[in-house]
Every structure is written in C-alpha cells, then in structure tokens.
Amino acid sequence: MLERFKFVVSFAFLLLAAASAHAGVSITSARVWPATDYTRVTFESATPVKYQFLSIKDPDRLVIDLEGVDIGAALEGLAAKVAANDPYIKLVRVARNKPGVVRVVLDLKAEVKPQLFTLPPYGEYGHRLVLDIYPLQPLDPLMALLGKRDAGSPPEGADKQREDEKALGLTIARTLEHPDKERPAEVAKAVDKPAKAEISDKKPDVIRMIIIAIDAGHGGEDPGARGKNGSNEKDVTLAIARRLKAQVDAEPNMRGVLIRDGDFFIPLHGRVVKARNVKADLFVSIHADAFVKPDARGSSVFALSERGATSAAARWLAKKENEADLIGGVNIDVKDVYLKQTLLDLSQTATINDSLKLGKAVLGRLGDINHLHKGSVEQAGFAVLKSPDIPSILVETAFISNPEEERRLKDEDYQDKMAAAILGGVKLYFAKNPPLARSKMASSE
C-alpha cells in the first residue's frame, strides 16, 4: 500500500511538472501612456518574455509576437486602455497567432518611429517590455512655445490659422535672434509688451520674450514619491507646473514652456534637451519629495554642484531623483545625438552662480507661504540641472510624505500660491539680472 501511495504521489508531481513546463508566462500588467511627445506601451511580467517585432506599412501598424505567453486579463484589457484621442495608436488587437505565440497588433494613425526594448526589474516593477512610439518627424519646439498645437480634429479654417501662426512664429524667432531690427506690429504685440514696474522702475536693458522652461518632476511609469493618503508626486508637480505656466504667460514678455503637459515619462537628459530646444532663459524643475520621517516638512531649493553635495540630505535627494531614469525606463541602446552636447562635464561656474542667484530669490518668496526646510540654496549633482548654459533650479515645494503638507499640496489655492511664489522669485531675479539679447547669447556660445 505504501509503495502504491508513493507511486501515486510521484505521478502527480510529474503531471504538475509537465503542466508547469507547458504553462505560459503571465503578463501581470499592460499599460498605455499617451502623449503628444510619444506614446508608451509596457508589458510587465515576473520573468523575461521572448518576442519578435515587425513594422508594417499600408496600412501602418506594429506587430509584437510574444512567445510562450498566456492571454490573461492584462492582455485582454489592453485594447480598452487606448484612448480615442491617442496621437499615434488607432486600436489594439490581441490574439493567439499560433501555438505558443500571442500576437499584439497596433493599428496606427500615421507613420511612426518605434523603439522596443526591455528593462530589468527595478523598485516595484518586474521585467518590462517597453514600446515607445515617436512621431516620424520631431515636434516643432517653436509651435509648442507659441502654444498653438491642438490635439484632435482641426476646426474649420484651422489650416489657414496654422499657416498664419507659423508665419508669426518664424517672425518671432527672427526677432528673438535680432531684437534690434524693426518689427511688425503683431510681433511687437506678441513679444514686446511693456513690462510692469512692480519691482523696479528702471527700464530693462533688453526688451524681449523671456522663456521659462517649467519641468513637472517624474511622470508616466515613474510616479515619484507617494503620500500617506495616496497622492502621487507626479500629479502634484504637474498641477503646480500648469498653474505656474498660466501665471508666467499672463506676464508681459514672458512665456512658460511645460517640459511635460501630461502623464508620461521623459528621461532626465531629455528634459534638458527640450529646454535648450526652445532657447529657455531659465529652467525650473518642480518636485514634492518624501522622507523617511513623516514629520519632515518645508520647502527647499537646489542648484547644481560640480564638486559635491552641500549636505548629506542634498546628496541623498540627488541620488534618489537621478534614479528616475531607472524607474521610468530609458532605452540605453539609443545614442542620443544631444546627450554628449547637453551633459558635457563643462566648467559651468557662471551658469551655476546664476542658478544660485535664482534659487535664492525663489527661496525667499517660498518662505512667505511655507516653512523653509533649509534657509539657503543647497547644491548636489542633479542630472536634470546639467544644462551648461541655462540657469537651473530644482524646487522641492513640500514633503508629500508629511500628511499635513500632502493635504496642502492637493489644495488648488495653495498650488496657486506656490506657483505665484516661484514666479515672484523669477521676476526678482530678472529685475537684478536682465536677460541678454539673443544675438549676444549666440555670439558668446
């Protein structure tokens, strides 16, 4: 009887082993992050997935064959996650192509430039297969600067409107490069409105449009810090960034440019590149971090350091923020032509000095609405601040890990006050440090 029992148990184990051998890999999560810049699709699993990838024309579509994968709830629900207004994906189809292979077909709205790559487990994520769908032609940063790019179907007469806007945009671009030349009335209205004498009655040396690059930290696959009550840093920073842009745009001779205007991930060096592409005068990165102690509170401002962090806390924060690329996921096989130019290990003493001046002005205004975590501008090796020619600061608005500050960060009135404080510091900085003419900037590079 005992021998028979052992035989039954052994046979059961063999059956289980055979079933496991034939069981497919389970996709635990499939996510879609649509944005004008690009759309990201991710497939997450506990173990790596083998795949084949095809790009097909007439009509344009992308095909991913997932080998040894089961069609589970995550894959079945993928089609429903594609929004009708997704800039690049029309629809998604998932079906078993042949035994052992699941085929995912993405029907496209236009010809695109896809990138498919894998990411190892990191943080809360398992193995990820990532598809980034970029436009075939990069977006025009000048049109983004003018804020005229609209999503969806264009209204009647939009073609002529776009042509008019493009003509005006090109004229403004020439004006920015050559501010002393005679300008048409419509350009003067767009660029050279009289500045308010709120801080100083002295006429600035140069009257031109000032471009503020506003970077909402984290985004997409990278949620940033999380509050005790469920708030994500990426949502808070985007809300404050949008309010700051609205306030900047209301100022004469100022225009705010959002580095991201949606829930999607941008690599750290990509944020710097976007700021440089629009010839930004300043770069302001907005964050709301967490700390190990829930009672940590207050606002802080950071600038880049070439030599080392000014405190252990600054070093810890910079390390944590620089891990965003590992969390959000970057295709390291792509050799970005701007990376070498943007992240040069230059002697950027002048830019850092200007960053410290800007940071001091902003920190002073933040102290009017919130407790200051540190009374001076700190420095550390933040990758997002490494522009060799744009004064750049990182603003920690408050600690989202502090329940009281988390509540305030979600309050719209407080978000407005935070944006107004940052803008107040920016205006104070420019009152003491008027911007150079674009022609002088170009000649000094």
SULVENBEL-V243490 format. One record per backbone hydrogen bond with DSSP energy under -1.0 kcal/mol. CO is the residue of the C=O (numbers start at 1). NH is the residue of the N-H. Records with the same first field share a line. If there is no record, write none. Layout:
CO = NH ; NH
//
This chain:
1 = 5
2 = 6
3 = 7
4 = 8
5 = 9
6 = 10
7 = 11
8 = 12
9 = 13
10 = 14
11 = 15
12 = 16
13 = 17
14 = 18
15 = 19
16 = 20
17 = 21
18 = 22
25 = 70
29 = 44
31 = 42
33 = 40
39 = 133
40 = 33
41 = 131
42 = 31
43 = 129
44 = 28 ; 29
45 = 127
50 = 67
52 = 65
54 = 63
56 = 61
60 = 108
61 = 56
62 = 106
63 = 54
64 = 104
65 = 52
66 = 102
68 = 25
70 = 72
72 = 76
73 = 77
75 = 78
78 = 81
79 = 82
83 = 86
88 = 109
91 = 107
93 = 105
95 = 103
98 = 101
100 = 68
101 = 97 ; 98
102 = 66
103 = 95
104 = 64
105 = 93
106 = 62
107 = 90 ; 91
113 = 134
115 = 132
117 = 130
119 = 128
122 = 125
125 = 122
127 = 45
128 = 119
129 = 43
130 = 117
131 = 41
132 = 115
133 = 39
134 = 113
140 = 144
141 = 145
142 = 146
143 = 148
155 = 158
157 = 161
158 = 162
159 = 163
160 = 164
161 = 165
162 = 166
163 = 167
164 = 168
165 = 169
166 = 170
167 = 171
168 = 172
169 = 173
170 = 174
171 = 175
172 = 176
173 = 177
174 = 178
178 = 181
184 = 188
185 = 189
186 = 190
187 = 191
188 = 192
210 = 255
211 = 281 ; 282
212 = 257
213 = 284
214 = 259
215 = 286
219 = 222
222 = 219
223 = 234
225 = 233
227 = 230
231 = 227
232 = 236
233 = 237
234 = 238
235 = 239
236 = 240
237 = 241
238 = 242
239 = 243
240 = 244
241 = 245
242 = 246
243 = 247
244 = 248
245 = 249
248 = 251
251 = 254
253 = 210
255 = 212
257 = 214
262 = 264
267 = 271
268 = 272
269 = 273
270 = 274
271 = 275
272 = 276
273 = 277
274 = 278
275 = 280
276 = 279
282 = 213
283 = 393
284 = 215
285 = 395
286 = 217
287 = 397
289 = 400
293 = 296
299 = 373
300 = 396
301 = 378
302 = 394
303 = 380
311 = 315
312 = 316
313 = 317
314 = 318
315 = 319
316 = 320
317 = 321
318 = 322
321 = 324
323 = 327
324 = 328
325 = 329
330 = 332
331 = 334
334 = 336
338 = 342
339 = 343
344 = 346
346 = 348
348 = 352
349 = 353
350 = 354
351 = 355
352 = 356
353 = 357
354 = 358
355 = 359
356 = 360
357 = 361
358 = 362
359 = 363
360 = 364
361 = 365
362 = 366
363 = 367
365 = 368
366 = 369 ; 370
371 = 299
378 = 303
379 = 310
380 = 305 ; 382
382 = 385
383 = 386
385 = 387
391 = 283
393 = 285
394 = 302
395 = 287 ; 397
396 = 300
399 = 402
402 = 406
403 = 407
404 = 408
405 = 409
406 = 410
408 = 411
411 = 415
412 = 416
413 = 417
414 = 418
415 = 419
416 = 420
417 = 421
418 = 422
419 = 423
420 = 424
421 = 425
422 = 426
423 = 427
424 = 428
425 = 429
426 = 430
427 = 431
428 = 432
429 = 433
437 = 441
438 = 442
439 = 443
440 = 444
//
